[in-house]
Amino acid sequence: MSCPRTRRAGAKCETLELVRGYYKIREGRVRKRIFEMVKAVGAASHAEVLSGRNKR
């Protein structure tokens, strides 16, 4: 799949790729663990941004 060059469209494309990959995983237990892992990484990243530790 070809992704558009705009930042917003690129994020949408990345999301679609993530969802497609997720649903290719056949074992529900593995999908659930990956889901929980992604939520945890997102929460940790968000907490870093809020605390000012992630200066980009």
Buried (B, 14 or more C-beta within 10 A) or exposed (E): EEEEEEEEEEEEBEEEEEEEEEEEBEEEEEBEEBEEEEEEEEEEEEEEEEEEEEEE
